[in-house]
Protein backbone atom coordinates (compact mmCIF):
# COMPACT_ATOMS: atom_id res chain seq x y z
CA UNK A 1 0.00 0.00 0.00
CA UNK A 2 1.19 3.51 -0.63
CA UNK A 3 2.25 5.89 2.11
CA UNK A 4 -0.62 8.16 1.04
CA UNK A 5 -3.19 5.42 1.74
CA UNK A 6 -1.58 4.59 5.06
CA UNK A 7 -1.84 8.21 6.14
CA UNK A 8 -5.49 8.17 5.07
CA UNK A 9 -6.14 5.18 7.31
CA UNK A 10 -4.44 6.85 10.28
CA UNK A 11 -6.42 10.04 9.72
CA UNK A 12 -9.64 8.02 9.52
CA UNK A 13 -8.91 6.36 12.86
CA UNK A 14 -7.88 9.66 14.45
CA UNK A 15 -11.23 11.14 13.46
CA UNK A 16 -13.19 8.26 15.01
CA UNK A 17 -15.66 9.96 17.41
CA UNK A 18 -16.26 6.81 19.47
CA UNK A 19 -13.57 6.37 22.13
CA UNK A 20 -16.19 4.96 24.50
CA UNK A 21 -16.13 1.58 22.76
CA UNK A 22 -12.35 1.54 22.82
CA UNK A 23 -11.97 2.38 26.53
CA UNK A 24 -14.77 0.52 28.24
CA UNK A 25 -12.97 -2.72 29.11
CA UNK A 26 -13.23 -1.96 32.82
CA UNK A 27 -17.03 -2.05 32.49
CA UNK A 28 -17.15 -5.33 30.61
CA UNK A 29 -16.11 -7.98 33.12
CA UNK A 30 -17.40 -11.52 32.81
CA UNK A 31 -19.60 -11.02 35.88
CA UNK A 32 -21.79 -8.55 33.98
CA UNK A 33 -24.70 -9.78 31.89
CA UNK A 34 -23.78 -11.07 28.43
CA UNK A 35 -23.44 -8.48 25.71
CA UNK A 36 -26.24 -8.96 23.19
CA UNK A 37 -25.43 -8.07 19.60
CA UNK A 38 -26.79 -8.74 16.13
CA UNK A 39 -25.23 -9.23 12.74
CA UNK A 40 -27.16 -7.59 9.94
CA UNK A 41 -26.76 -6.36 6.39
CA UNK A 42 -27.69 -7.38 2.88
CA UNK A 43 -28.00 -10.95 1.62
CA UNK A 44 -24.74 -12.82 0.87
CA UNK A 45 -22.59 -10.33 2.75
CA UNK A 46 -21.34 -13.19 4.96
CA UNK A 47 -23.20 -12.79 8.27
CA UNK A 48 -23.56 -16.49 9.08
CA UNK A 49 -20.00 -17.22 7.99
CA UNK A 50 -18.67 -14.43 10.20
CA UNK A 51 -20.48 -15.71 13.30
CA UNK A 52 -19.49 -19.29 12.50
CA UNK A 53 -15.86 -18.20 12.28
CA UNK A 54 -16.27 -16.26 15.54
CA UNK A 55 -17.62 -19.37 17.28
CA UNK A 56 -14.92 -21.57 15.76
CA UNK A 57 -11.98 -19.32 16.66
CA UNK A 58 -13.21 -18.67 20.22
CA UNK A 59 -13.42 -22.48 20.76
CA UNK A 60 -17.20 -22.29 21.31
CA UNK A 61 -17.81 -25.24 18.95
CA UNK A 62 -17.96 -28.53 20.86
CA UNK A 63 -16.37 -31.72 19.52
CA UNK A 64 -19.67 -33.30 18.49
CA UNK A 65 -20.71 -30.07 16.74
CA UNK A 66 -17.36 -29.93 14.93
CA UNK A 67 -17.77 -33.53 13.80
CA UNK A 68 -21.31 -32.86 12.56
CA UNK A 69 -20.10 -29.69 10.83
CA UNK A 70 -17.37 -31.60 9.02
CA UNK A 71 -19.90 -34.25 7.97
CA UNK A 72 -22.51 -31.71 6.80
CA UNK A 73 -19.86 -29.71 4.95
CA UNK A 74 -19.02 -32.58 2.60
CA UNK A 75 -18.57 -31.06 -0.81
CA UNK A 76 -18.85 -27.53 0.62
CA UNK A 77 -15.36 -26.97 1.95
CA UNK A 78 -13.79 -23.71 0.93
CA UNK A 79 -10.44 -23.20 -0.76
CA UNK A 80 -8.70 -23.40 2.61
CA UNK A 81 -10.11 -26.86 3.31
CA UNK A 82 -12.23 -25.52 6.19
CA UNK A 83 -15.86 -26.49 6.82
CA UNK A 84 -18.83 -24.32 5.85
CA UNK A 85 -19.06 -22.13 8.97
CA UNK A 86 -22.53 -20.87 8.01
CA UNK A 87 -23.93 -24.32 8.87
CA UNK A 88 -23.31 -23.53 12.55
CA UNK A 89 -26.09 -20.93 12.27
CA UNK A 90 -28.40 -22.14 9.50
CA UNK A 91 -30.39 -24.78 11.34
CA UNK A 92 -33.52 -24.94 9.17
CA UNK A 93 -33.52 -27.43 6.28
CA UNK A 94 -34.64 -24.68 3.89
CA UNK A 95 -31.73 -22.51 5.02
CA UNK A 96 -29.20 -25.25 4.30
CA UNK A 97 -30.74 -26.10 0.94
CA UNK A 98 -30.90 -22.50 -0.25
CA UNK A 99 -27.78 -21.20 1.51
CA UNK A 100 -29.66 -18.33 3.11
CA UNK A 101 -30.73 -17.28 6.60
CA UNK A 102 -34.49 -17.19 7.19
CA UNK A 103 -35.05 -17.18 10.92
CA UNK A 104 -33.07 -15.43 13.67
CA UNK A 105 -30.42 -17.77 15.09
CA UNK A 106 -29.21 -17.06 18.62
CA UNK A 107 -25.85 -18.39 19.80
CA UNK A 108 -24.02 -18.09 23.11
CA UNK A 109 -20.23 -17.92 23.38
CA UNK A 110 -17.61 -16.41 25.63
CA UNK A 111 -13.98 -15.34 25.77
CA UNK A 112 -11.73 -15.03 28.79
CA UNK A 113 -13.02 -11.50 29.31
CA UNK A 114 -16.74 -11.61 28.49
CA UNK A 115 -19.85 -13.59 27.57
CA UNK A 116 -21.99 -12.88 24.49
CA UNK A 117 -25.35 -13.65 22.95
CA UNK A 118 -25.33 -13.10 19.19
CA UNK A 119 -28.34 -13.02 16.88
CA UNK A 120 -27.71 -13.87 13.23
CA UNK A 121 -30.46 -12.05 11.35
CA UNK A 122 -31.56 -12.71 7.75
CA UNK A 123 -30.52 -10.38 4.96
CA UNK A 124 -33.36 -11.04 2.52
CA UNK A 125 -35.93 -8.25 2.25
CA UNK A 126 -38.87 -10.61 2.82
CA UNK A 127 -37.52 -11.55 6.25
CA UNK A 128 -37.10 -7.97 7.49
CA UNK A 129 -39.49 -8.67 10.39
CA UNK A 130 -37.05 -11.26 11.75
CA UNK A 131 -34.21 -8.76 11.61
CA UNK A 132 -36.29 -6.22 13.55
CA UNK A 133 -36.99 -8.87 16.19
CA UNK A 134 -33.28 -9.51 16.70
CA UNK A 135 -32.50 -5.79 16.91
CA UNK A 136 -35.12 -5.11 19.57
CA UNK A 137 -33.02 -6.57 22.41
CA UNK A 138 -29.48 -5.88 21.16
CA UNK A 139 -26.82 -3.67 22.73
CA UNK A 140 -24.75 -3.40 19.55
CA UNK A 141 -25.10 -4.06 15.82
CA UNK A 142 -22.42 -5.58 13.60
CA UNK A 143 -23.36 -4.43 10.10
CA UNK A 144 -21.68 -6.39 7.31
CA UNK A 145 -20.89 -4.89 3.92
CA UNK A 146 -19.36 -6.70 0.95
CA UNK A 147 -16.12 -4.88 0.14
CA UNK A 148 -16.86 -5.33 -3.57
CA UNK A 149 -20.31 -3.73 -3.60
CA UNK A 150 -20.41 -1.26 -0.71
CA UNK A 151 -23.62 0.00 0.86
CA UNK A 152 -26.82 -1.39 -0.64
CA UNK A 153 -30.48 -0.56 -0.03
CA UNK A 154 -30.87 -3.45 2.41
CA UNK A 155 -27.73 -2.28 4.25
CA UNK A 156 -29.38 1.11 4.73
CA UNK A 157 -32.68 -0.49 5.73
CA UNK A 158 -31.04 -2.65 8.41
CA UNK A 159 -28.99 0.25 9.74
CA UNK A 160 -32.12 2.41 9.94
CA UNK A 161 -34.15 -0.28 11.73
CA UNK A 162 -31.33 -0.91 14.20
CA UNK A 163 -31.13 2.83 14.95
CA UNK A 164 -34.92 3.05 15.33
CA UNK A 165 -34.71 0.16 17.79
CA UNK A 166 -32.40 2.27 19.94
CA UNK A 167 -29.03 0.71 19.08
CA UNK A 168 -26.33 3.36 19.32
CA UNK A 169 -23.17 1.24 18.92
CA UNK A 170 -22.32 0.01 15.43
CA UNK A 171 -19.44 -2.04 14.09
CA UNK A 172 -19.08 -1.80 10.32
CA UNK A 173 -17.45 -5.05 9.18
CA UNK A 174 -16.25 -4.58 5.60
CA UNK A 175 -16.20 -8.27 4.70
CA UNK A 176 -14.60 -10.21 1.83
CA UNK A 177 -11.77 -7.71 1.82
CA UNK A 178 -9.55 -10.50 0.46
CA UNK A 179 -11.59 -10.51 -2.77
CA UNK A 180 -10.54 -6.89 -3.42
CA UNK A 181 -6.84 -7.68 -2.88
CA UNK A 182 -7.11 -5.90 0.48
CA UNK A 183 -7.83 -2.57 -1.17
CA UNK A 184 -7.41 0.08 1.52
CA UNK A 185 -8.85 2.93 -0.54
CA UNK A 186 -12.08 1.02 -1.21
CA UNK A 187 -12.38 0.15 2.47
CA UNK A 188 -11.96 3.79 3.48
CA UNK A 189 -14.56 4.93 0.95
CA UNK A 190 -17.14 2.46 2.33
CA UNK A 191 -16.28 3.46 5.89
CA UNK A 192 -16.77 7.16 5.18
CA UNK A 193 -20.07 6.54 3.38
CA UNK A 194 -21.42 4.56 6.32
CA UNK A 195 -20.36 7.17 8.85
CA UNK A 196 -22.32 9.77 6.90
CA UNK A 197 -25.36 7.47 6.93
CA UNK A 198 -24.95 6.79 10.64
CA UNK A 199 -24.90 10.49 11.47
CA UNK A 200 -28.24 10.98 9.70
CA UNK A 201 -29.60 8.24 11.98
CA UNK A 202 -28.26 9.89 15.13
CA UNK A 203 -25.53 7.26 15.60
CA UNK A 204 -22.02 8.44 16.44
CA UNK A 205 -20.48 5.27 17.89
CA UNK A 206 -19.13 3.59 14.76
CA UNK A 207 -15.99 1.46 14.45
CA UNK A 208 -15.00 0.17 11.00
CA UNK A 209 -13.00 -3.05 10.57
CA UNK A 210 -11.80 -4.68 7.33
CA UNK A 211 -12.38 -8.43 7.70
CA UNK A 212 -12.33 -11.71 5.86
CA UNK A 213 -14.80 -14.01 7.62
CA UNK A 214 -13.68 -16.91 5.43
CA UNK A 215 -10.01 -16.58 6.33
CA UNK A 216 -10.60 -15.35 9.88
CA UNK A 217 -8.70 -12.10 9.41
CA UNK A 218 -9.50 -9.40 12.00
CA UNK A 219 -12.28 -11.55 13.52
CA UNK A 220 -10.51 -13.11 16.51
CA UNK A 221 -6.97 -13.09 15.13
CA UNK A 222 -5.45 -9.94 13.57
CA UNK A 223 -4.94 -9.77 9.83
CA UNK A 224 -1.72 -7.81 10.05
CA UNK A 225 0.12 -9.93 7.49
CA UNK A 226 -2.44 -9.18 4.77
CA UNK A 227 -3.42 -5.68 5.95
CA UNK A 228 -0.42 -3.93 7.50
CA UNK A 229 -2.21 -0.62 6.86
CA UNK A 230 -4.94 -1.46 9.41
CA UNK A 231 -3.86 -0.80 13.00
CA UNK A 232 -7.23 -1.00 14.75
CA UNK A 233 -8.81 -3.71 16.94
CA UNK A 234 -10.19 -7.06 15.86
CA UNK A 235 -13.92 -7.67 16.01
CA UNK A 236 -13.73 -9.69 19.21
CA UNK A 237 -11.64 -6.96 20.88
CA UNK A 238 -14.32 -4.38 20.07
CA UNK A 239 -17.04 -6.68 21.41
CA UNK A 240 -15.11 -7.30 24.63
CA UNK A 241 -14.83 -3.56 25.25
CA UNK A 242 -18.32 -2.51 24.17
CA UNK A 243 -20.71 -0.95 26.66
CA UNK A 244 -24.10 -2.41 27.42
CA UNK A 245 -27.23 -0.53 26.53
CA UNK A 246 -27.88 2.13 29.15
CA UNK A 247 -30.77 1.58 31.51
CA UNK A 248 -33.88 3.55 30.62
CA UNK A 249 -35.14 6.33 32.78
CA UNK A 250 -38.79 5.61 33.53
CA UNK A 251 -40.24 4.90 36.93
CA UNK A 252 -41.96 1.66 37.87
CA UNK A 253 -44.03 0.05 35.10
CA UNK A 254 -45.99 -3.21 35.15
CA UNK A 255 -48.66 -4.22 32.65
CA UNK A 256 -51.20 -6.48 34.39
CA UNK A 257 -51.40 -9.88 32.72
CA UNK A 258 -53.63 -11.65 35.23
CA UNK A 259 -55.61 -11.01 38.42
CA UNK A 260 -54.90 -13.79 40.92
CA UNK A 261 -57.65 -14.87 43.36
CA UNK A 262 -56.59 -18.25 44.81
CA UNK A 263 -58.70 -17.70 47.91
CA UNK A 264 -61.15 -15.29 49.53
CA UNK A 265 -58.45 -13.43 51.43
CA UNK A 266 -55.96 -12.84 48.60
CA UNK A 267 -56.04 -10.60 45.52
CA UNK A 268 -52.85 -10.10 43.52
CA UNK A 269 -51.98 -8.52 40.21
CA UNK A 270 -49.50 -10.47 38.13
CA UNK A 271 -47.13 -9.23 35.45
CA UNK A 272 -43.52 -8.61 34.49
CA UNK A 273 -41.82 -5.40 35.61
CA UNK A 274 -41.03 -3.44 32.44
CA UNK A 275 -39.32 -0.45 34.00
CA UNK A 276 -37.98 0.94 37.26
CA UNK A 277 -38.26 -0.85 40.60
CA UNK A 278 -40.82 -1.33 43.35
CA UNK A 279 -40.85 -2.17 47.06
CA UNK A 280 -43.51 -2.54 49.75
CA UNK A 281 -44.81 0.86 50.87
CA UNK A 282 -44.33 2.53 47.48
CA UNK A 283 -47.25 4.53 46.11
CA UNK A 284 -48.58 3.56 42.69
CA UNK A 285 -51.35 4.62 40.35
CA UNK A 286 -53.42 2.33 38.16
CA UNK A 287 -53.93 3.49 34.58
CA UNK A 288 -56.16 4.36 32.82
CA UNK A 289 -58.50 4.67 35.83
CA UNK A 290 -56.11 6.91 37.81
CA UNK A 291 -56.86 5.16 41.13
CA UNK A 292 -54.01 5.41 43.63
CA UNK A 293 -52.85 2.78 46.13
CA UNK A 294 -49.82 1.58 48.08
CA UNK A 295 -47.91 -1.66 47.63
CA UNK A 296 -48.53 -4.01 50.52
CA UNK A 297 -46.60 -7.07 49.39
CA UNK A 298 -44.51 -8.42 46.50
CA UNK A 299 -44.91 -12.15 45.91
CA UNK A 300 -43.17 -14.56 43.53
CA UNK A 301 -43.76 -18.27 42.99
CA UNK A 302 -41.67 -19.31 45.98
CA UNK A 303 -41.17 -16.35 48.33
CA UNK A 304 -42.10 -12.83 49.44
CA UNK A 305 -39.76 -10.21 48.05
CA UNK A 306 -38.42 -7.00 49.57
CA UNK A 307 -38.13 -5.40 46.13
CA UNK A 308 -38.50 -6.09 42.40
CA UNK A 309 -36.73 -4.64 39.38
CA UNK A 310 -37.18 -4.59 35.62
CA UNK A 311 -37.49 -8.10 34.20
CA UNK A 312 -38.90 -9.69 37.36
CA UNK A 313 -42.17 -11.63 37.11
CA UNK A 314 -44.14 -10.77 40.26
CA UNK A 315 -47.53 -10.58 41.93
CA UNK A 316 -48.35 -7.22 43.53
CA UNK A 317 -50.68 -7.06 46.53
CA UNK A 318 -52.10 -3.59 47.20
CA UNK A 319 -53.31 -2.09 50.47
CA UNK A 320 -56.92 -1.67 49.29
CA UNK A 321 -59.37 -3.33 46.88
CA UNK A 322 -58.99 -1.83 43.41
CA UNK A 323 -60.82 -2.64 40.19
CA UNK A 324 -57.96 -3.71 37.92
CA UNK A 325 -58.26 -5.75 34.72
CA UNK A 326 -55.84 -7.41 32.33
CA UNK A 327 -54.17 -4.73 30.21
CA UNK A 328 -54.22 -2.04 32.89
CA UNK A 329 -50.84 -0.65 33.90
CA UNK A 330 -49.55 -0.13 37.44
CA UNK A 331 -46.98 2.68 37.50
CA UNK A 332 -44.99 4.89 39.86
CA UNK A 333 -47.18 7.68 41.17
CA UNK A 334 -44.50 10.34 40.60
CA UNK A 335 -43.23 9.13 37.20
CA UNK A 336 -46.23 8.40 35.04
CA UNK A 337 -46.26 7.42 31.35
CA UNK A 338 -48.10 9.42 28.73
CA UNK A 339 -51.81 8.83 28.37
CA UNK A 340 -54.00 10.10 25.56
CA UNK A 341 -55.91 9.18 22.42
CA UNK A 342 -53.42 10.50 19.85
CA UNK A 343 -49.74 9.56 19.45
CA UNK A 344 -47.04 9.90 16.81
CA UNK A 345 -45.00 6.83 15.88
CA UNK A 346 -42.45 5.25 13.55
CA UNK A 347 -43.46 2.06 11.73
CA UNK A 348 -41.76 -0.76 9.86
CA UNK A 349 -44.31 -2.28 7.45
CA UNK A 350 -44.13 -6.08 7.56
CA UNK A 351 -47.09 -7.16 5.45
CA UNK A 352 -47.38 -7.58 1.70
CA UNK A 353 -50.46 -5.35 1.84
CA UNK A 354 -48.52 -2.59 3.56
CA UNK A 355 -50.22 0.02 5.74
CA UNK A 356 -53.39 1.51 4.28
CA UNK A 357 -54.17 5.16 5.08
CA UNK A 358 -56.93 5.61 7.63
CA UNK A 359 -57.47 1.87 8.14
CA UNK A 360 -58.33 0.61 11.61
CA UNK A 361 -56.06 -2.04 13.11
CA UNK A 362 -55.63 -3.82 16.40
CA UNK A 363 -52.66 -2.40 18.31
CA UNK A 364 -51.04 -4.75 20.81
CA UNK A 365 -48.63 -3.41 23.43
CA UNK A 366 -47.77 -5.71 26.31
CA UNK A 367 -50.99 -7.33 27.49
CA UNK A 368 -53.14 -4.47 26.20
CA UNK A 369 -54.99 -4.58 22.87
CA UNK A 370 -56.83 -1.58 21.41
CA UNK A 371 -58.44 -0.48 18.17
CA UNK A 372 -56.50 2.27 16.43
CA UNK A 373 -56.74 4.25 13.22
CA UNK A 374 -53.37 4.58 11.50
CA UNK A 375 -52.58 7.51 9.21
CA UNK A 376 -49.12 7.36 7.54
CA UNK A 377 -47.57 10.79 7.05
CA UNK A 378 -44.04 10.17 5.72
CA UNK A 379 -41.76 7.42 4.39
CA UNK A 380 -37.98 7.17 4.42
CA UNK A 381 -36.26 7.11 1.03
CA UNK A 382 -33.47 4.60 1.68
CA UNK A 383 -31.41 5.80 -1.26
CA UNK A 384 -31.32 9.50 -0.37
CA UNK A 385 -31.90 9.17 3.37
CA UNK A 386 -34.62 11.82 3.13
CA UNK A 387 -38.13 11.65 4.55
CA UNK A 388 -40.80 12.10 1.90
CA UNK A 389 -44.54 12.78 2.38
CA UNK A 390 -46.56 9.56 2.11
CA UNK A 391 -50.16 8.47 2.55
CA UNK A 392 -49.42 4.74 2.74
CA UNK A 393 -46.51 2.39 3.52
CA UNK A 394 -45.54 -0.53 1.27
CA UNK A 395 -43.95 -3.79 2.43
CA UNK A 396 -40.65 -3.18 4.32
CA UNK A 397 -41.10 0.60 4.17
CA UNK A 398 -40.04 2.67 7.17
CA UNK A 399 -42.33 5.56 7.91
CA UNK A 400 -44.00 7.94 10.34
CA UNK A 401 -47.67 7.61 11.23
CA UNK A 402 -50.32 9.13 13.44
CA UNK A 403 -52.22 6.85 15.81
CA UNK A 404 -55.75 7.73 16.87
CA UNK A 405 -57.44 5.62 19.58
CA UNK A 406 -61.07 5.29 20.59
CA UNK A 407 -60.04 4.98 24.26
CA UNK A 408 -57.09 6.40 26.22
CA UNK A 409 -53.81 4.63 25.46
CA UNK A 410 -50.78 4.36 27.74
CA UNK A 411 -47.23 4.67 26.42
CA UNK A 412 -43.74 5.88 27.14
CA UNK A 413 -41.61 7.21 24.29
CA UNK A 414 -39.58 4.30 22.88
CA UNK A 415 -36.31 6.13 23.61
CA UNK A 416 -37.36 6.21 27.26
CA UNK A 417 -38.63 2.65 27.65
CA UNK A 418 -38.44 -0.03 24.97
CA UNK A 419 -41.00 -2.23 26.70
CA UNK A 420 -43.75 0.35 27.08
CA UNK A 421 -42.92 2.28 23.91
CA UNK A 422 -43.14 -0.56 21.37
CA UNK A 423 -46.14 -2.18 19.74
CA UNK A 424 -47.32 -4.29 16.83
CA UNK A 425 -50.25 -3.71 14.48
CA UNK A 426 -52.56 -6.61 13.62
CA UNK A 427 -54.95 -6.72 10.67
CA UNK A 428 -58.39 -7.47 12.18
CA UNK A 429 -59.45 -9.37 9.06
CA UNK A 430 -56.45 -11.64 8.45
CA UNK A 431 -55.02 -11.64 12.01
CA UNK A 432 -51.58 -11.09 10.47
CA UNK A 433 -48.98 -8.82 12.03
CA UNK A 434 -48.68 -5.96 9.55
CA UNK A 435 -46.21 -3.61 11.28
CA UNK A 436 -43.90 -3.10 14.20
CA UNK A 437 -43.88 0.34 15.74
CA UNK A 438 -42.21 2.67 18.20
CA UNK A 439 -43.90 5.54 19.99
CA UNK A 440 -42.29 8.95 19.49
CA UNK A 441 -44.62 10.92 21.75
CA UNK A 442 -48.12 12.13 22.37
CA UNK A 443 -49.61 14.36 19.71
CA UNK A 444 -51.02 17.75 20.58
CA UNK A 445 -54.78 17.84 20.99
CA UNK A 446 -56.75 20.47 19.02
CA UNK A 447 -55.81 23.96 20.14
CA UNK A 448 -52.26 23.03 21.01
CA UNK A 449 -52.81 22.53 24.75
CA UNK A 450 -51.29 19.63 26.66
CA UNK A 451 -50.07 18.85 30.15
CA UNK A 452 -46.34 18.98 30.83
CA UNK A 453 -44.28 16.84 33.19
CA UNK A 454 -43.59 19.94 35.30
CA UNK A 455 -47.30 20.43 36.01
CA UNK A 456 -47.65 23.46 33.72
CA UNK A 457 -49.92 23.57 30.69
CA UNK A 458 -47.92 23.61 27.46
CA UNK A 459 -49.24 25.83 24.67
CA UNK A 460 -47.84 25.32 21.18
CA UNK A 461 -48.21 28.21 18.71
CA UNK A 462 -46.86 29.06 15.25
CA UNK A 463 -43.88 31.41 15.27
CA UNK A 464 -45.79 34.42 13.96
CA UNK A 465 -48.16 34.28 16.98
CA UNK A 466 -45.62 33.35 19.63
CA UNK A 467 -44.27 36.79 20.56
CA UNK A 468 -47.69 38.45 20.58
CA UNK A 469 -49.06 35.83 22.96
CA UNK A 470 -46.09 36.06 25.31
CA UNK A 471 -46.67 39.82 25.60
CA UNK A 472 -50.40 39.44 26.28
CA UNK A 473 -51.97 40.17 29.68
CA UNK A 474 -53.14 36.53 29.87
CA UNK A 475 -49.62 35.16 29.46
CA UNK A 476 -48.21 37.55 32.08
CA UNK A 477 -50.89 36.76 34.64
CA UNK A 478 -50.45 32.98 34.19
CA UNK A 479 -46.68 32.94 33.82
CA UNK A 480 -46.22 30.23 36.48
CA UNK A 481 -48.94 27.99 35.08
CA UNK A 482 -48.16 27.79 31.36
CA UNK A 483 -45.21 27.15 29.11
CA UNK A 484 -45.32 28.46 25.54
CA UNK A 485 -43.48 26.66 22.73
CA UNK A 486 -43.09 27.24 19.01
CA UNK A 487 -44.72 24.71 16.70
CA UNK A 488 -47.98 23.80 15.03
CA UNK A 489 -51.10 24.58 17.05
CA UNK A 490 -53.16 21.80 15.46
CA UNK A 491 -52.68 18.03 15.59
CA UNK A 492 -49.01 17.90 14.56
C-alpha positions, 0 to 999 in steps of 0.5 A, spaced: 500 500 500 502 507 498 504 511 504 498 516 502 493 510 503 496 509 510 496 516 512 489 516 510 487 510 514 491 513 520 487 520 519 480 516 519 482 512 525 484 519 528 477 522 526 473 516 530 468 519 534 467 513 538 472 512 544 467 509 549 467 503 545 475 503 545 476 504 553 470 501 556 474 494 558 473 496 565 465 495 564 465 489 561 467 484 566 465 476 565 460 477 571 456 482 567 450 480 563 452 477 556 453 483 551 447 482 546 449 483 539 446 482 532 449 481 525 445 484 519 446 487 512 444 485 505 444 478 503 450 474 501 454 479 505 457 473 509 453 474 516 452 467 518 459 465 515 462 471 520 459 468 526 461 461 525 468 463 524 467 467 531 464 461 534 470 456 531 476 461 533 473 462 540 473 455 541 465 455 542 464 449 537 464 442 541 467 436 539 460 433 536 458 439 533 465 440 529 464 432 527 457 434 525 459 440 521 465 436 518 460 431 515 454 436 513 460 440 509 461 434 505 462 437 498 462 444 501 469 446 503 472 452 501 479 453 498 482 453 505 479 446 506 475 448 512 468 447 513 462 451 511 461 455 517 454 458 516 452 451 517 453 452 525 447 458 524 443 455 519 439 450 522 432 450 518 432 445 512 430 450 507 436 454 510 441 449 508 438 447 501 438 455 499 444 457 503 440 463 506 438 465 513 431 465 514 429 465 521 433 469 527 439 464 530 441 465 537 448 463 539 451 463 546 459 464 546 464 467 551 472 469 551 476 469 557 473 477 558 466 476 556 460 472 555 456 474 548 449 472 545 449 473 538 443 473 533 444 472 526 439 475 522 436 474 515 438 479 509 433 477 505 428 483 504 422 478 505 424 476 512 425 484 514 421 482 520 425 477 523 431 482 523 427 487 527 426 482 532 433 480 533 434 488 533 429 489 539 433 486 544 441 488 542 446 492 545 450 493 539 449 491 531 455 488 527 453 491 520 456 487 514 458 490 507 461 486 501 467 490 500 466 489 492 459 492 492 459 497 498 452 500 501 446 497 498 439 498 499 438 493 504 444 495 508 441 502 509 434 499 511 437 494 516 442 500 519 435 504 519 431 499 523 437 498 528 437 505 529 430 506 530 430 500 535 435 504 539 441 501 538 447 506 538 453 502 537 455 500 530 461 495 528 461 496 520 465 489 518 467 490 511 467 483 509 470 479 503 476 484 503 480 478 500 476 478 494 478 486 493 486 484 494 485 488 500 484 494 497 485 500 503 482 505 498 475 502 497 475 500 504 476 507 506 470 509 501 465 504 504 467 506 511 466 514 510 459 513 506 457 509 512 459 514 517 455 519 513 449 514 513 450 513 521 450 520 522 443 521 519 440 516 523 443 519 530 448 514 531 455 516 532 459 510 535 461 507 529 468 502 528 470 500 522 473 493 521 476 490 514 475 483 515 475 476 511 470 471 515 472 466 510 479 466 512 478 469 519 482 475 518 481 481 524 475 476 527 478 473 533 486 473 530 489 480 527 490 480 519 496 484 520 500 480 514 495 481 509 493 488 511 499 492 514 495 498 513 490 497 518 492 498 526 485 497 529 482 492 533 479 485 531 472 484 532 472 480 538 476 486 541 471 491 540 465 486 542 469 485 549 470 492 550 463 494 548 458 498 553 451 495 554 445 498 553 444 504 558 438 503 563 432 507 561 429 512 565 422 511 567 419 509 573 416 503 575 411 500 570 408 493 570 402 491 565 397 487 568 397 480 565 392 476 570 388 477 576 390 472 581 384 470 586 386 463 589 382 464 595 377 469 599 383 473 602 388 474 597 387 478 591 394 479 587 396 482 580 401 479 576 405 481 570 412 482 568 416 489 571 417 493 564 421 499 567 424 501 574 423 498 581 418 497 586 418 495 594 412 494 599 410 501 601 411 505 594 405 509 592 402 507 585 397 509 580 393 504 576 392 506 569 387 508 565 383 509 571 387 513 575 386 510 582 391 510 587 394 505 592 400 503 596 404 496 595 402 491 601 406 485 598 410 483 592 410 475 591 413 470 587 412 463 585 416 461 591 417 467 596 415 474 598 420 479 596 423 486 599 423 489 592 422 487 584 426 490 578 425 490 571 425 483 568 422 480 574 415 476 574 411 478 580 404 478 583 403 485 587 398 485 593 395 492 594 393 495 600 386 496 598 381 493 593 382 496 586 378 494 580 384 492 575 383 488 569 388 485 564 391 490 560 391 495 565 398 498 567 400 499 574 406 505 575 410 509 579 405 515 582 410 520 581 413 518 574 407 516 570 407 514 562 403 518 557 396 517 556 391 520 551 388 518 544 393 521 539 400 519 538 405 519 533 409 513 531 415 510 527 413 504 523 416 498 519 411 495 514 411 487 515 405 485 510 405 484 503 399 489 503 402 494 507 399 500 511 393 503 508 391 510 510 386 511 515 385 503 516 383 501 523 387 495 526 388 492 532 394 495 536 397 490 541 402 493 546 404 488 552 398 485 554 393 491 552 390 490 545 386 496 542 383 499 536 386 504 532 386 508 526 393 509 522 394 515 518 401 514 515 404 521 514 411 520 511 416 514 508 424 514 508 427 514 502 433 509 503 437 511 497 437 518 499 436 518 506 430 523 506 423 523 509 418 524 503 410 525 504 406 519 504 399 516 505 401 509 505 406 504 507 408 498 502 412 492 504 418 493 508 417 501 508 419 505 514 415 511 515 412 515 520 404 515 522 399 518 526 395 513 531 388 515 533 385 511 539 377 510 541 379 509 548 385 512 552 392 509 550 398 508 555 405 509 552 412 511 554 416 514 548 420 508 545 427 512 547 425 512 554 422 505 555 423 499 549 417 495 553 412 500 554 414 504 547 413 498 542 407 495 539 405 491 533 399 492 528 394 486 527 390 486 521 383 485 524 381 481 518 387 476 516 389 476 524 396 477 520 402 482 524 402 488 519 407 492 522 412 493 528 412 500 531 415 505 536 412 511 539 415 517 538 410 521 543 403 524 544 400 528 539 397 535 541 390 535 541 386 540 538 388 547 540 395 546 542 394 545 549 397 539 553 399 537 560 407 537 561 411 533 566 412 539 570 405 540 572 404 546 567 400 547 561 404 547 554 401 551 549 404 550 542 403 556 537 406 558 530 412 562 530 408 568 527 403 568 533 408 566 539 411 573 541 404 576 541 401 571 545 407 572 550 406 579 551 399 578 552 396 580 559 393 573 559 400 570 558 403 575 564 398 573 569 399 565 568 406 565 567 407 560 572 402 555 570 403 555 562 409 554 558 409 556 551 413 553 545 413 554 538 410 549 533 404 547 530 397 549 534 393 543 530 394 536 531 401 535 529 
